[in-house]
Amino acid sequence: MGFLAGAVVGLGVLLIHRAWGNPKPVKIPGEFYPLVGSALAGTLVGLAVTGSSVVAVCGAVLGGAIHYVLRQAHTKRQLRAQHEAWPDVLDDVVASLRAGLSVSQSLAKVGERGPEMMRGPFARCAQATRAHGRVDLALDQLKEEFNDALADRVLEAMRVSHELGGRDLAGMLSRLASVVREDNRARGELLARQSWTVNGARMAAAAPWALLAMFATRPGTIEAFSSPGGALVLSFGAVVTVIAYALMIKLGELTPDSRIFTRTRRTVSAGTRPATEVGSQ
């Protein structure tokens, strides 16, 4: 306990020193408060059930971990739904082009009648096009909003289509929609196989803590884990669980696509011109 208190005090002194030497505005991520709330809920449950501060700390770690896992799962579902919506977006653009509309007008139509989750970004893209009068800037903003490799490829194809034009523009985008559908189908099959690994990792990580919760109802268990040796065992178990779960998820996940169509601005020294370069994130 003395080591923990000393570590907290030392960390506080370090943060104060760094803030004093290089003051910057503090930006708290929006996900911070739900994470803290989940950890606090786990702490309260642990205290209410067992009355042990050691188990309460484990409850805080477990609550934060559950929130993180659920948040990651939600983000992946949103990204998967977004990937599934891109072929429909391309179909809408193709239909508008064949009706005689321009590329910018076709993109604006997606914001009106496209897939539900895509209407907001494309409506903002249409507003940016009307404000700046340039489709390329609006597409850059749209790429940054989606922040996804597949979106980059599709939007770059739209940019090239807008800048070069051509008679077979609608046909090219229609073939692109077919390619994206095939890619989504193949990735869906791989994700279905990967789900066995993910579910196995979750069960392996949750099993020892479920057993601990069952044993906590027996007399003498809480007293054993409240001792210094018991606290050390719980702390070691929590660290090993987190590391093992992260390794199992990392080894079983698919390789993410790299974003190669991104524009990054590099700050250069005084006396030189800022350069805009195309690179990968």
C-alpha positions as CSV (number, residue, x, y, z in Angstrom):
1,M,0.0,0.0,0.0
2,G,2.9,2.3,0.8
3,F,4.4,1.6,-2.7
4,L,1.1,2.4,-4.3
5,A,0.8,5.7,-2.4
6,G,4.3,6.7,-3.3
7,A,3.8,5.8,-7.0
8,V,0.6,8.0,-7.1
9,V,2.4,10.9,-5.4
10,G,5.4,10.6,-7.7
11,L,3.2,10.5,-10.8
12,G,1.4,13.6,-9.6
13,V,4.7,15.5,-9.1
14,L,5.8,14.4,-12.6
15,L,2.6,15.7,-14.2
16,I,2.8,19.0,-12.3
17,H,6.4,19.4,-13.5
18,R,5.6,18.7,-17.1
19,A,2.5,21.0,-17.0
20,W,4.6,23.8,-15.5
21,G,7.4,23.5,-18.1
22,N,5.1,23.0,-21.1
23,P,1.5,24.2,-20.4
24,K,-1.1,22.9,-22.7
25,P,-4.9,22.9,-22.6
26,V,-6.3,19.7,-21.1
27,K,-8.5,17.8,-23.6
28,I,-10.5,15.1,-22.0
29,P,-11.8,12.5,-24.4
30,G,-15.5,12.0,-24.5
31,E,-15.0,8.3,-23.7
32,F,-13.3,9.1,-20.4
33,Y,-16.4,9.8,-18.4
34,P,-18.3,6.6,-19.4
35,L,-15.1,4.6,-18.6
36,V,-14.8,6.2,-15.2
37,G,-18.5,5.6,-14.6
38,S,-18.2,1.9,-15.4
39,A,-15.1,1.5,-13.2
40,L,-17.0,3.3,-10.3
41,A,-20.0,1.0,-10.8
42,G,-17.7,-2.1,-10.6
43,T,-16.2,-0.6,-7.4
44,L,-19.6,-0.1,-5.8
45,V,-20.8,-3.6,-6.7
46,G,-17.6,-5.1,-5.3
47,L,-18.0,-3.2,-2.0
48,A,-21.7,-4.0,-1.7
49,V,-21.3,-7.7,-2.3
50,T,-18.1,-8.5,-0.5
51,G,-17.2,-5.4,1.6
52,S,-13.5,-5.9,0.7
53,S,-11.5,-3.0,-0.8
54,V,-9.3,-5.5,-2.7
55,V,-12.2,-7.0,-4.5
56,A,-13.6,-3.5,-5.1
57,V,-10.4,-2.6,-6.9
58,C,-10.8,-5.7,-9.0
59,G,-14.4,-4.7,-9.7
60,A,-13.2,-1.3,-10.9
61,V,-10.8,-3.0,-13.3
62,L,-13.5,-5.4,-14.5
63,G,-16.0,-2.6,-15.0
64,G,-13.6,-0.6,-17.0
65,A,-12.7,-3.6,-19.1
66,I,-16.3,-4.5,-19.8
67,H,-17.0,-1.0,-21.0
68,Y,-14.0,-1.0,-23.2
69,V,-14.9,-4.4,-24.8
70,L,-18.5,-3.3,-25.4
71,R,-17.3,0.0,-26.9
72,Q,-14.9,-1.7,-29.2
73,A,-17.6,-4.1,-30.3
74,H,-20.0,-1.2,-31.0
75,T,-17.3,0.6,-33.1
76,K,-16.7,-2.5,-35.1
77,R,-20.4,-3.0,-35.8
78,Q,-20.7,0.6,-36.9
79,L,-17.7,0.2,-39.2
80,R,-19.1,-3.0,-40.7
81,A,-22.5,-1.4,-41.3
82,Q,-20.7,1.5,-43.0
83,H,-18.8,-0.9,-45.3
84,E,-22.0,-2.7,-46.2
85,A,-23.6,0.7,-47.1
86,W,-21.0,1.8,-49.6
87,P,-22.2,-0.3,-52.5
88,D,-25.7,1.2,-52.0
89,V,-24.1,4.7,-52.0
90,L,-22.4,3.9,-55.3
91,D,-25.6,2.6,-56.8
92,D,-27.4,5.9,-55.9
93,V,-24.6,7.9,-57.5
94,V,-24.7,5.7,-60.6
95,A,-28.5,6.2,-60.9
96,S,-28.1,10.0,-60.5
97,L,-25.3,10.1,-63.1
98,R,-27.4,8.1,-65.6
99,A,-30.3,10.6,-64.9
100,G,-28.1,13.4,-66.2
101,L,-26.8,14.9,-62.9
102,S,-23.2,15.9,-62.3
103,V,-21.0,14.2,-59.7
104,S,-21.5,16.9,-57.1
105,Q,-25.2,16.8,-57.6
106,S,-25.1,13.0,-57.3
107,L,-23.3,13.2,-54.0
108,A,-25.8,15.7,-52.7
109,K,-28.6,13.3,-53.6
110,V,-27.0,10.6,-51.4
111,G,-27.5,13.0,-48.5
112,E,-31.2,13.1,-49.3
113,R,-32.1,9.5,-50.2
114,G,-29.1,7.4,-49.6
115,P,-28.6,4.8,-46.8
116,E,-29.7,6.2,-43.4
117,M,-26.3,6.2,-41.8
118,M,-24.7,7.9,-44.8
119,R,-27.1,10.8,-45.2
120,G,-25.6,13.0,-42.5
121,P,-22.0,12.9,-43.8
122,F,-23.0,13.4,-47.5
123,A,-25.4,16.2,-46.5
124,R,-22.5,18.0,-44.9
125,C,-20.4,17.2,-48.0
126,A,-23.0,18.9,-50.1
127,Q,-23.0,22.0,-47.8
128,A,-19.2,22.2,-48.0
129,T,-19.4,22.0,-51.8
130,R,-21.9,24.8,-52.0
131,A,-19.8,26.9,-49.5
132,H,-16.4,26.4,-51.2
133,G,-17.5,25.7,-54.7
134,R,-15.0,22.8,-54.8
135,V,-15.8,19.1,-54.7
136,D,-12.3,18.1,-53.9
137,L,-12.2,19.9,-50.6
138,A,-15.6,18.5,-49.7
139,L,-14.3,15.0,-50.4
140,D,-11.3,15.6,-48.3
141,Q,-13.6,16.6,-45.4
142,L,-15.7,13.5,-46.0
143,K,-12.6,11.2,-45.9
144,E,-11.5,12.7,-42.6
145,E,-15.0,12.2,-41.2
146,F,-15.2,8.5,-42.2
147,N,-11.5,7.8,-41.3
148,D,-11.6,4.5,-43.0
149,A,-9.5,2.9,-45.8
150,L,-12.5,1.7,-47.8
151,A,-14.0,5.1,-47.7
152,D,-10.7,6.6,-48.9
153,R,-10.7,4.3,-51.9
154,V,-14.3,5.0,-52.9
155,L,-14.0,8.7,-52.4
156,E,-10.8,8.9,-54.4
157,A,-12.5,7.0,-57.2
158,M,-15.3,9.6,-57.1
159,R,-12.6,12.4,-57.1
160,V,-10.9,11.0,-60.2
161,S,-14.3,10.5,-61.9
162,H,-15.2,14.2,-61.2
163,E,-11.9,15.5,-62.4
164,L,-11.5,13.4,-65.5
165,G,-15.0,12.6,-66.4
166,G,-15.6,10.3,-69.3
167,R,-18.4,8.5,-71.1
168,D,-18.3,5.4,-69.0
169,L,-18.3,7.1,-65.7
170,A,-21.5,5.4,-64.4
171,G,-20.2,2.0,-65.6
172,M,-16.9,2.4,-63.8
173,L,-18.7,3.3,-60.5
174,S,-21.0,0.4,-61.0
175,R,-18.1,-2.0,-61.4
176,L,-16.6,-0.4,-58.3
177,A,-19.8,-1.2,-56.4
178,S,-19.5,-4.8,-57.4
179,V,-15.9,-5.0,-56.3
180,V,-16.8,-3.5,-52.9
181,R,-19.7,-6.0,-52.5
182,E,-17.3,-8.9,-53.2
183,D,-14.8,-7.5,-50.7
184,N,-17.4,-7.2,-48.0
185,R,-18.6,-10.7,-48.6
186,A,-15.1,-12.2,-48.3
187,R,-14.4,-10.1,-45.2
188,G,-17.7,-11.1,-43.6
189,E,-16.7,-14.8,-44.0
190,L,-13.4,-14.1,-42.3
191,L,-15.0,-12.2,-39.5
192,A,-17.5,-15.1,-38.9
193,R,-14.5,-17.4,-38.5
194,Q,-12.7,-14.9,-36.3
195,S,-15.7,-14.7,-34.0
196,W,-14.8,-18.1,-32.6
197,T,-11.4,-16.8,-31.5
198,V,-12.9,-13.6,-30.0
199,N,-15.6,-15.5,-28.1
200,G,-13.1,-18.0,-26.8
201,A,-10.8,-15.2,-25.6
202,R,-13.7,-13.5,-23.7
203,M,-14.7,-16.8,-22.1
204,A,-11.1,-17.6,-21.1
205,A,-10.7,-14.1,-19.6
206,A,-14.1,-14.1,-17.7
207,A,-14.0,-17.7,-16.4
208,P,-11.5,-17.2,-13.5
209,W,-13.3,-14.0,-12.3
210,A,-16.7,-15.8,-12.5
211,L,-15.2,-18.5,-10.2
212,L,-13.9,-15.8,-7.9
213,A,-17.3,-14.3,-7.6
214,M,-18.8,-17.7,-6.8
215,F,-16.1,-18.4,-4.1
216,A,-16.6,-15.0,-2.6
217,T,-20.0,-16.2,-1.2
218,R,-18.2,-18.8,0.9
219,P,-17.0,-17.7,4.4
220,G,-13.3,-17.1,4.7
221,T,-12.6,-16.4,1.0
222,I,-12.9,-12.7,1.4
223,E,-10.6,-12.7,4.4
224,A,-8.0,-14.8,2.5
225,F,-7.9,-12.4,-0.5
226,S,-7.9,-9.3,1.8
227,S,-4.5,-10.3,3.1
228,P,-1.3,-8.9,1.5
229,G,-0.7,-12.3,-0.2
230,G,-4.2,-12.5,-1.5
231,A,-4.1,-9.0,-2.8
232,L,-0.9,-9.8,-4.6
233,V,-2.5,-12.9,-6.2
234,L,-5.5,-10.9,-7.4
235,S,-3.4,-8.1,-8.8
236,F,-1.2,-10.6,-10.6
237,G,-4.2,-12.4,-11.9
238,A,-5.8,-9.1,-13.2
239,V,-2.6,-8.1,-15.0
240,V,-2.2,-11.6,-16.6
241,T,-5.9,-11.6,-17.7
242,V,-5.6,-8.3,-19.4
243,I,-2.3,-9.2,-21.2
244,A,-3.6,-12.6,-22.2
245,Y,-6.9,-11.2,-23.5
246,A,-5.1,-8.5,-25.5
247,L,-2.7,-11.1,-27.0
248,M,-5.5,-13.4,-28.0
249,I,-7.5,-10.6,-29.7
250,K,-4.4,-9.3,-31.4
251,L,-3.3,-12.7,-32.8
252,G,-6.8,-13.5,-34.0
253,E,-7.8,-10.2,-35.6
254,L,-7.7,-9.4,-39.3
255,T,-5.0,-7.1,-40.6
256,P,-6.5,-3.7,-40.9
257,D,-6.3,-1.9,-44.3
258,S,-3.8,0.9,-44.4
259,R,-5.0,4.4,-45.4
260,I,-2.9,5.4,-48.3
261,F,-5.1,8.2,-49.8
262,T,-4.6,10.7,-47.0
263,R,-3.2,14.2,-47.0
264,T,-1.1,15.2,-44.0
265,R,0.4,18.6,-43.4
266,R,3.9,18.8,-42.1
267,T,5.1,21.8,-40.2
268,V,8.5,23.0,-41.4
269,S,11.0,25.4,-40.1
270,A,10.8,29.2,-40.6
271,G,11.9,30.4,-44.0
272,T,10.5,27.4,-45.9
273,R,7.1,26.8,-47.4
274,P,4.6,24.3,-45.8
275,A,4.4,21.1,-47.8
276,T,1.4,18.9,-48.3
277,E,2.3,15.3,-48.8
278,V,0.4,12.2,-49.5
279,G,1.3,9.3,-47.1
280,S,-0.1,6.5,-45.1
281,Q,-1.3,6.6,-41.5
